[in-house]
Amino acid sequence: MAAKLQRVSLVKNPNYVRSGPKSYVHLLRKYAIKPTTEGPYFMGNKIHQQGKHGVRHLFGGKARVQAALQKKDPTTGQVGEVTAEDQQNDSEYLCPVTIGTPGQKFMLDFDTGSADLWVFSTELPKSDTTGSSHTIYNPNSSSTYKATKGSSWKISYGDGSAASGTVGTDNVDIGGLTIKNQSVELAKTLSTEFAQGAGDGLLGLAFSSINTVTPTPAHTPVENMVSQDDIKSAVFTANLGSWRDASDPDKGVSFYTFGYIDQDVLTAANVTEPYYTPVDSSQGFWMFNSTSATVNGKSIARTGNTAIADTGTTLALIDDATCKAIYAAIPGSTFDSTQQGYIFPSSVTADQLPVVTVAVGDQQFTINKEDLAFADAGNGNVYGGIQSRGDMTFDILGDTFLKSIYAIFDLGNTRFGAVQRTEPEQNLAPPPSS
């Protein structure tokens, strides 16, 4: 029997500090993007040596060349590693999830750009968990936990950062919905990039084809909700609010729903049905056609272009031509090569900012002007919420875009839905300092 469906509220992470460059580097790393704009970060080649080598073994072993994100010092020109301090590894909003019997409560990052459910666990070295503020999952304390013998998982990026471990199944509760025998990935090793955030792990909401469990990929929580008849409608939704909108009628609240579409949001938007467009899930993402954009009503053709909706991303990354058109319409904007991104004066007013829309299928959706500014960039400037996607072949539409719509992820019909949300006024108060 399906449980009573309710909103799953997102909790703002009090320790989250916005940084434009760090958020951008996080995306370069997550999607292995080769930047096409000038700046300290670039995709280079690293040699990985395997086998016997060293002082007593001048030759031998195997070497392989791997593309990796690297950083060039602007003063000396010296090339070095991209460290954990260079990138944003924290999440602005987290969701409560309970795992096990009795339940252990975790704050997880809900991410439609990945498909793993992993948590900090007692399998990590004690040096990684002693004194930690994270909730640590203890499978031995759960009567419903079962180890999945022979299975493992690993998330790794080109810069060498990785998370990996073992796999088991347990009961997982999300907003009052209990998913039985859900695959849970227990972290056994975590590089600094994964360990330093406030969240206790991640809950992926993309398609299970990109789940990293081997030898057999694990089903996602939503897929199991459907197969176990926890929800009648194979759909989940995301309503991402903003600190800027605390005085608005909706109070800027952020929430997910599972199994239903929140009619209050549709009523507030004065629509009866979302707009839907087909999703191409062949790459595991919520990908749809986005073949045009507009800046102040001027259309920009983007033949064959596609985009993904990624709730695990703060910025919106789009093609360079559209980026240039947007910032050309903002007074005083410039590309800052030291921050590898577009910035503009914080003194720019709402009526000076352009009206920017991007297509979801055949319909244009407007990005709130207040979200065109993402973070303080110093010297009276702000770092733009829209940046270059580099050599990536599709747009990555994160929170900068998603805060302007009510997003519907329809798994049953393999389609993406959007409802334009309107703000009574655009709050252009400066973003929190980094």
N, C-alpha and C positions, 0 to 999 in steps of 0.2 A: 504494500500500500504506500502511495506517495505521501511524504511528510508535508506538513504545512510549509508553504514556500514563503520566504521572507528575504528582505534585503540583507546583504552581507556588507556591513559598513567597513570602509577603509579607515585606518587609524594613521594620522599624520605622524611621521617619525620626527620627534623633537630634536634629534641630533643631525638631521639632514641639512647640509649647507650647499646652496646652489653654486656651481662653478661651470661657466660655459665651456672653457677648454677641456676640463676634466670629463664633462658629459660627452663632448665630442670624441675624445680619445677612447672613452668606453665603447662608443659605437664603432669606431674604427676597428677596435679589438674584437668586439662581439661578432661583427659580420665580415671580418678580414677585408676591410675596405682599403683600397689604395687611394690616398688623397690625390686630387687633381688641382689643389690650390696650394699656394706657397705657405710655408710654415715649418716649424721644427720637426713635425712628425711625417714620416714617410715609410713606405714599404720597401725593405731591403732584404738581402739574403743573409742567412746565418748558416754556418757550417756546424752540423751536429756530428761529433765523432763518436763512433761506437767501436768496441773491441779493445784490444791491448794498445795502449799508447801512453806516452809520458816520458819520464826521464830515462828509464831503461828500455823503452820501446819507441825508438825514434820513428819507426815505420810500422805499418800493420794496422789492423782494425779497418772499419768501414766509415766512410764519411758520406753524409748526404746534405744537400743544400735545401733549405726550407725558407720560404718567404716569411718574414716576420716584421712586425711594426717596430720601428726604431726612432730614435730622437737625436737631432743634431743640435749641439750647443750653438746658439746664435753668435756668441762671442769668439769662441775658439774654433768652431767648426768641427769639433770632435763628435764622433758618433758614439752613442751609448744605448743602454737598455731603456725600455719604457718601464718605469717602476710602478708600484702600487700607488705611490703618491701622485703620479701623473694623471690618474684616471679616477672617475667617479664610480665607486663600487658600492655606494649606498643607495637606498630607495627612499623616495619622498613619502610614499604611502605603503602601508603593510596591512595584511588581512589576517584576522585570527582564524586558526585552524586547529582542531583537536584531533590527536592521533592516539590510538590505543585504548585499552581497557584495564584499569581506569584511564580516563583521558589525560593526555599530556598536551598542554596548550602551547602553540607556536605562533609567531608572527611571521608570515610568509609574504614574499613578493609574488603577486599574480602577474604572469607574463605570457601574453599571447604570441610572443616571438620565440618560444621554446616549448618543449614538451616533457620535461623531467620534473618529477616531484622529489626533491632531495632535502634532507635536513641534517643539521649538526647532530652527531650521535656519539655514544660512548665508545665507539670504535676508533675515534680520533685519539691521537696521543694525548696523554694527560697534560702535557705542556701546552697544548692548544685549547684545553677546556678549563684548566684550573684558573679560577678567578674570572672566568668569562662571564659576560652579561647575557650571553645567549642561553636559551633553553636547549638542553641537550637531550635528545631522544634516547631513552634506554629501552631497548626491545625486551630485555629480561623483566621489565616491570609491567609488561602488557600481556595479559592472558590470551589475547587474540592475535598475537604476532606469530608469523611462521616464516622461517628463513626460506628463500628461494635458492636452493642448492645449484651451484654451477653458473649463477648469473652475476654479472657485475655491471657497473656503469662508469662512464668517464666523460666529462666535459672538458675539452681542451681548446686553447686558442694558440694562434701562431706565435705569440710572444712567450710561450712556454708556461703560462699560468694554467692551472688545471684543478679539477675537483673529481674525486673518484671514490669508489667504495663498493659495498655489497648491497644486495637487494633482498627485500622480504615483503610480506603482505600484512596489512593490518586494517582495522577499521579507521576510517577518516571521516570526521564530521566537519562539514562546511555549512554554516548558517542553519543548523538544525537538520540537515540532510546527512545521513550516515551511509557512507559507501563501504560495503564489506569487501574484504580481501583486496583492497587497493594496493597496488605496488608502491612501496616506499623505498627510496634510495638512501641508504645510510652512508654519510660521509665518513671515509676512513683517512683520506688525505685531502687537505685544502691548501692551496697556495694563498699567499697574503691577499691577493686581489679578491678572492672569494670570502676570506675570513673576516675582513675588516668592517663589513657593513653591519647595520643594526639588526637586519632580519635574521631569522633562524634558519633560513633556507629559501627555496623557490618552488612555486607551483606553476608548472607550465600548462598553457591552455591552447597551444598550437595543435597540429595533428600528430598522432602517434608515430607517423612514419619517420619523424626526426627525433624520436625518443632514443636515448643513447644506451639503453639496457641491451646487453648481449647475453646469450645468442639470440634471444627473441625480444623485440621492443615491447615495452609495457604500454597498456592502455592508459589513457589519461583519465583523471577523475570524472570529467564530463561524459566521456564515452562509457564509463562504468555506471554513472548515474542513469544513463539511458538503458543500458542492457539489464540493469537490476530493477528497472521500473521505478526508480526513485523520483523521476520527473516524467511527466506525460509528454512534454514538448522538449525536443532536443535542441535547446537554445540557452545561451547565457548572454547577459548584457553588462555593459560597463558605462557608468555615469561618473566621469571624473570631474570633480569640482576644483575650486581654487581658493587659496587664502584671500584672493582679491575680492571674492564675492560673498563674504561673510554677512554683509548687510542686504544682500539680494533676497527675494522671496524664498529661494531654495536653500539659502544659507551657505551656498557653496559646498554642499555635502557631496561626498564621494562614496559610491557603493557599487556592488555587483549584484545581479540576480541570477539565479539558476532555475531553469524550467519555466520561466514566464517573463513577459515584457511588462515593465512597470507602466501602467496606464496613466498614472499621475504625471509622469514626464511627458507623455504624448499630449495630455490635456493642456499642460502648461505651454507646450509648443504649438498648440492649436492645430494638431494633426490627428487623424484617426488611424493612420497606418504608417509605418516606417517606409522609406524608400529602400528597395532591395536591388542588389546587383549580384550576378553569379560569382562564385569564388573558384579560383584555380588552386587546388590543394596539392598539386603535384610536387611542389617543393616543401610541403609541410607547413606553409604559412597561410594566413588569411589574406590571400592575394586577389586583387580585382583590377579591372581596367581603370586607368586614370589618364585619359588621352588629351586632357586640356586643363588649363588653369586660366585665371584672369587676374589682372592687376588694374584696379580702378576701371573695370569694365572692358579693358582691352584684352582680347582673347589671345592665348598663347597655345598654339597647336603642339601636341606632344604625341605624334603618331606612334602607335604601338606601345605606349608607356603603360606600366603597371605599378601598383603600390601595395604595400602590406600595412595592416593595422597592428601596431605593436605597443601594447600597454606597458611593456617593460622598458620603454624608451622615453626619455624626457623631451628630446628635440624632434623636429621634423626635418628629414634629409631629403632633398629633391635635386633635380638636375641643375647643372651650373647655369644654363641659359635662363631658366625660370628664377633662380636665386638672384642673378644679376638684375633682372627686370624688377623684382620686388624691391631690392635695396636702392635701385636707381630712382624709385619713387618716394624714398624716405629722405627728407632734408638732412644733410650733414652726415649721411652714412658713409662708411668706408670699409674696405677689407683690411683687417689688422693681421699682418703676417706673423706677428709675435704670438697672437692667440689663435691663429689659423682659423679665423672666422670673421663674419660680418658684424660690425658694431654700429651703433648710432647714438646721438646725444639723448640723454635722459630727459632733456627739456622739450623734446618733440611732443606736441599735443595730439590729442585724438583726431582732430580734424585735419592734421597734417599727415597722419599715417594713411597709407593706401588701404583700400578694400581688396583683400586677397582671397581668392577662392580656388579650390582644387576640385577636380571631378572625382566623384565616386560613381563608377559606371557612367551613365549619361547625365547625371545631375551634379550641379555645382554646389559646394558647401563652403560657407564663409568661415575663415579663421578669425576668431575674436582679436580685435586690435590690441587688447591688453596682453595677449599671449605672444605678440610679435617680439616683446622684450622678455628675455629669459632670466638673465642674471646681471649683476653689477659687473662692469668691465673696467672700472677705474677711470679716473680723470673725467668724470661727468658723463660717461658713456655706459651703454648697456649692451650685452651680448645678445645677438638676435636668436629668436627661437627657431628660425628656419636657417639651415645651413646646407653646404654642398654634400651630396652623396658620394662624391669621388667617382671611382670607376664602377660602383654598384649599378646594376642594370635595372633596378627598380627603386621607387621611393620607399622610405621608411617613415610612416606617419605615426609618430609617437604622441605624447601628451599635448604638445603645442597644437596639434590638430584635434586630437580626441576630446580635449576639454570644450570644444565648440559644438560637439555633437553628442547624441545618445547613441552608443554603438551596440548593434545587435549581431551576435555571432550565432548564426543559425546552422548548427551542425547537421540537423535532419535534412535540410534542403540545400546544403552546401552553398550558402549565400551570406552576404554581409549586408546588414541593414543600417541605415543612418537616419537620424532625426536632427534637424537643425535646432540647436538651442540658442535662445536669444538672451542677451544681458540687458537689463534696464538701462545701464550706463557702463561705459568702459572705464575701469579703474586703472589708471596708469601710474599708480604709486610705484616708486622705484622698487625693483625686486630686492629681496634680502641680500646683503653683502656676502661675498664668498670669503 
